[in-house]
């Protein structure tokens, strides 16, 4: 039993080290995403900047797409961080129907389809 506890403690230490490394990587990614979120992006079409037709100052038309994409990535980073830190509540799953049906569905999904 002592050997089991020693191995369990060793694995916990390795998991903590890997978790810390992954959290650092997520921090770096989030910094890059934050730069994209804060930057002004202009609309470009066929290599040319598109100007706002309504503006009197002839200013470039801003492009929100990079910001929206970065926001999605930021949410994914936050989700991954929450999972690594165990912040999410466990998901409750209820089984309904016969277990045999579930096993058959899983088995069929894993079976390669012949073309």
C-alpha positions in Angstrom: 0.0 0.0 0.0 2.9 2.4 0.7 4.2 2.0 -2.9 0.7 2.9 -4.3 0.6 6.1 -2.2 4.1 7.0 -3.3 3.2 6.6 -7.0 -0.1 8.5 -6.5 1.8 11.4 -4.9 4.4 11.4 -7.7 1.6 11.4 -10.3 -0.1 14.3 -8.5 3.1 16.3 -8.5 3.6 15.6 -12.2 0.0 16.6 -13.0 0.5 19.8 -11.1 3.6 20.7 -13.0 1.9 20.0 -16.3 -1.1 22.0 -15.3 1.1 24.9 -14.3 2.8 24.7 -17.7 -0.5 24.6 -19.6 -1.7 27.6 -17.6 1.4 29.6 -18.6 0.7 28.7 -22.2 -2.9 29.9 -21.9 -1.7 33.2 -20.4 0.6 33.8 -23.3 -2.2 33.0 -25.8 -4.5 35.3 -24.0 -2.0 38.1 -24.2 -1.9 37.7 -28.0 -5.7 37.6 -28.2 -5.9 40.8 -26.1 -3.6 42.6 -28.5 -6.0 41.6 -31.4 -9.0 42.7 -29.3 -7.5 46.1 -28.6 -6.2 46.8 -32.2 -8.2 48.7 -34.8 -8.7 46.6 -37.9 -9.6 48.1 -41.2 -11.7 46.5 -44.0 -9.6 45.3 -46.9 -11.0 44.1 -50.2 -8.8 42.9 -53.1 -5.8 44.4 -51.4 -7.3 47.8 -51.0 -8.5 49.6 -47.9 -12.2 50.3 -47.9 -13.2 53.7 -46.7 -16.3 54.6 -44.8 -18.7 56.1 -47.4 -20.7 57.9 -44.7 -17.7 59.5 -42.9 -16.8 63.1 -43.8 -13.2 62.5 -42.7 -12.7 59.8 -45.3 -11.6 57.3 -42.6 -11.1 53.6 -43.2 -14.1 51.3 -42.6 -13.4 49.3 -39.4 -13.6 45.5 -39.6 -15.1 43.8 -36.5 -14.5 40.3 -37.8 -11.0 39.9 -36.3 -12.3 41.2 -32.9 -15.2 38.8 -32.9 -12.9 35.9 -33.8 -10.5 36.8 -31.0 -13.4 37.0 -28.6 -14.4 33.4 -29.4 -10.8 32.3 -28.9 -10.7 34.2 -25.6 -13.8 32.3 -24.4 -12.2 29.0 -25.4 -9.1 29.9 -23.4 -11.2 30.8 -20.4 -13.1 27.5 -20.8 -9.8 25.5 -21.0 -8.4 27.3 -17.9 -11.6 26.6 -15.9 -11.3 22.9 -16.8 -7.6 22.8 -15.8 -8.4 24.5 -12.5 -11.6 22.4 -11.8 -13.8 25.5 -11.7 -16.7 24.0 -13.5 -19.3 22.1 -11.7 -19.6 18.4 -12.6 -22.1 17.7 -15.3 -25.0 15.6 -14.2 -25.9 12.9 -16.7 -29.1 10.9 -16.5 -29.5 7.5 -18.2 -32.8 6.8 -19.8 -33.7 3.8 -21.9 -32.1 0.4 -21.9 -28.3 0.2 -21.4 -28.2 -2.4 -24.2 -29.4 0.2 -26.7 -26.7 2.7 -25.6 -24.0 0.0 -26.0 -25.2 -0.8 -29.5 -25.3 2.8 -30.6 -21.7 3.4 -29.3 -20.6 0.2 -31.0 -22.1 1.2 -34.3 -20.6 4.7 -34.2 -17.1 3.1 -33.6 -17.5 0.7 -36.5 -15.7 1.9 -39.7 -18.0 2.4 -42.6 -17.0 0.5 -45.8 -17.0 2.7 -48.9 
